[in-house]
Amino acid sequence: MFELMTRHWWVLALRGAFAILFGVVAWVWPDITVWALVVLFGAYALVDGVFALAAAFRGTRGQPRGLLVLSGVAGIALGIAAMAWPGVTAFVLLMLIAAWAVATGVMEIIAAFALRKEIQGEWGYALTGVVSVVFGILLFAWPASGAVAIVWLIGLCSIVFGAVMVGAAFRLRKLGRDARAGHGVGGARPAAY
């Protein structure tokens, strides 16, 4: 496995380069990125719905057909709606993210107060809850800015992830060269027996 990975290090480097490129595109054209993410979500929901319907008509064991039909129809409808109205879909997804952020933030604050007698440093947990609630409220207040901020965050994560992949690829390349040169992993010569 090690030899295979070191021989094909360039695949990891290429994946990292594409991740970096995606991150840069997300920063340069955030509106297009939001639209693309919504369309991809719609395509996923549509395909998932078709597969659920196919499973229902095929008679998959262990799963009630009625639930599969309902899931399939809902997926197809959601997929079509997402592709037909990407702006509305992006807005609804942002509102769901905002609601989730507020709900989880409130739960984290409640949990921090409940745990204050059992642990030290519960303020950090409460602070993460406050940040989550503030993030959710800001998304509710300015959804368009929230969409851009989420895309920028996705872009940042993609760039960092890609840079780590490229770094790992070049590290694998070096380890492979060292191993082929007889130095072993990490530059140490293998012990003679």
N, C-alpha and C positions, 0 to 999 in steps of 0.2 A: 504494500500500500504506500509506504514511504517513497519507494522508487517511482511509482506511478505518479504520485503527487509532485515530486521534485522534477520529473521529466515534463510534466504538463503544467508547470508553474504559470505559464503565460495565459492559461485559461482564467485563472484566478485574477491575474492582472487585468485582463480584458473585461471581466465582470466588474472589477473595481472602477475601471475607466468609464464604463457605461453608467455606473451608479453616480460617479462624479458628474458626468455629462447631464444625467437626469436632474441632479441637484441644481446645477447651474441653470438649466432650462426652467426649472421651477422658480428660481429667483428672477430670471430675466422676463419670463412670460407667465406670471402667476394666474392670470385669467384663463389662459389656454390650459394650464395644468389642472385647475379646478374643473373645467369642462371635461378634460380627458379622464379625470378620476371618476366623475359622475357617469360618463359614458361607459367606462370599464365596469363600474358597479352595476349599471343597467344590463350590460352584456352578461355579467356573472349571474345576476338574478334571473334573467331570461333563460339562460342555459340550465341553471339549477332547477328552475320550474319545469322545463321540458323533461329533464331527467326524472324528476319526481313524478310527473304524469306517466312517463314511460314505465316507471317502477310500479305505479298503481295499476296500470292496465296489464302489466306482465304478471302481477300477482306475487310480489315479493313476500316471503314468509316473515312472520314476526312483526310486521308493521301493518296497522289497519289501513285498508285502501282509502277510506274516507279522509283520513288525515293526509295521506299522500296526495290525493286529488286536490284537497284544500291548499296544501303547501305548494303544489305545482301551479295551480291557477293564480295564487297570490304572487308567486315568483314571476310568472309570465307577465301579469298585470303590472307589477312593480318595475320589471325590466323595460316594458314598453313605455311606461310613464316616465322613467328616468331618461330614456333616449328621446322621447317626444318633448319633454319639458325639463331640460337639464338645469335651467336656472332655478325652477321651483324645487327640484330634487336637491340641489346644492343647499338651498335655504332650509329645507326640511331636515336634511342631514346635520346641518349646523345647529339647528334648534334641538335636535336629539343629543348632539354632543354637549351643548350648553346645559340641557336638563340633566344629563348624566354627570357632568362636572359639578353642578350645584348639589345634586343628591349625594354623590360620593363624598364631596367636601363636608356636607353637614354630618354624614355618618362618621367621618374621620374625626370631626370635632367632638361629637358625642362620645365616640370611643376613647378619645384622649382624656376627656373628663372622667369617664368611667374607670380608666386605668391609672389615674393619677396617684392612687394609694398603693398600687402594685408595682409601678415602674417609675424610674427617674427619667427626666428628659421628655416627659409627655408633651411639653410645649412644642417640640419639633413636629410631633405628629399632628397636633392642633394647628400648627402653622401651615403644614401641607394641606390641611382641610380648608383653611382660610384662603390660601392661594387658589385652590380648586374652585371654591365658591366665587371668588372674585373673577377668575377666568370665565366661569359660566355666565356670570352677570354681564361681563363685558361682551361676550358672544351674543347674548340676548339684546344688548343695547346697540351694538354695531356689528351686525352679521356680515356685512360686506368686508369690513376690515378684518373680522375674525377669519373669513375664508382665506384672505391673503396671508394672514399670520400663520394659519395652519399649513398652507402651502409652503411658506418660507421655512417653517419648522421641518416639514417633510424634506425640503430641499437641503437644509442643514444636516439633518440626519443622514440623508443619502450621500452627501459629500464626505462626511466623517466616515461613514461605513465604507464608501469606496476607497478612501485614502487608507484605511486600515487593511482592506483587501489587497490593495496594491503593495503596501508594505509587507504584508504576509507573503505575497507572491515572490517578491524579491528575496525575502528571507529563505523561502523554500528553494529558490534558485541557488542561493549561496550554500545552503545545507547539502543540496544535491551535488554541487561541484566539490565540496569538501569530502563528501562520502565517496565520490568517484576517484578523488585524488588519494584516498586512503587515510584521511584524517579522522573519519568517524563523525558523529554528530557533535556539533559544538566546537569543532576544531581540535579535539583531543584524539591522539592516535589510539587505535584499538589495542588492547593488551594482547601480547603474544602468549599463546598457551603451549 
